Amino acid sequence: MNYRSLVTLFSAAVLAVGTIVPAHAQYYHPEYASGDRDWNQSDEGRGYDRGAQQRWHRFLEDDNNRNFARQFRGNPNIIHDGREMEQWSGVRELFNNHPDVRDYVDQKVRDYNQNMSPAEKWNREMAANPNFAERYRDNPNIINQGNLRNDEPEIAEFLRTNPEVRPYLERSARRSDRDYRHDYRESYDNR
């Protein structure tokens, strides 16, 4: 390769890198931006001022709202269920008095529905209901029993408002059953 070709190749590489760097340098980092401090683009804020976020988290941490907070953390979709919300007058009052909080929570629920896999949703629900989680580990078929609505209304409501979770659980059950049969056959064949 002659000197002229090498210089041309090197110049082309420098030009290519030179055009990429300015585009990359323009990437927006809100934590370094100056200006309106109420605008927050972090995952937690999603463009709402921190007041709505703080009000909501204070509400969830209040001892009077402990049961609601536990249910909401397991299944945020309960805020869209009118029957469920009838029993939580504090939430209705908060949303009526602070529409920014309602908007913030709606966005969090949309993010939950769009960004979480069925497995993550199920694991989150199990973490919020450890007694049921233990019974489910002992008998995964418990979710298909007719008395689930009476015995475990939170779990029944979760499965109703998160319809994509049930097929995930059925696939998992078939897979674990198949693995169990495979392990059993191997141990039987190795005798």
Protein Blocks (a to p, Z undefined) as FASTA:
>chain_A
ZZklmmmmmmmmmmmmmmmmmmmmmpccfklpgcjfkbccbfklnopafklmmmmmmmmm
pmklmmmmmmmmmmmmlmmmmklmmmmmmlmmmmmmmmmlmmmmmmmmmmmmmmpcfklm
mmmmmmmmmmlmmmmmmmmmlmmpfklmmmmmmlmmmmmmmmmlmmmmmmmmmmmmmmmm
mmmmmmmmmZZ
